[in-house]
């Protein structure tokens, strides 16, 4: 009866949104070569998690940029794999349907 490891889909996205933890975010960030999570990373992660919880989906790029105050270029600097592959994955969101 040890702790169950979170499950991921075939693309590496967390299956259960509720299984996410800040520690898991740090592990995923390290795997994706994002590096140490800074306050800027957390601003994006927290926004994505809140949006997902409220709307049951990831925000469009322009909403993400407008709400967090980051340009798309800055988001790519923080998450080199981009908003969908990088930020959404680290934030524990399911794989986005659209190009976030």
Secondary structure, 3 states (H helix, E strand, C coil): CCCCCCCECCCCCECCHHHCCHHHHHHHHHHCCCCCCCHHHHHHHHHHHHHHHHHCCCCCHHHHHHHHCCCHHHHHHHCCCHHHHHHHHHCCCCCCCCCC
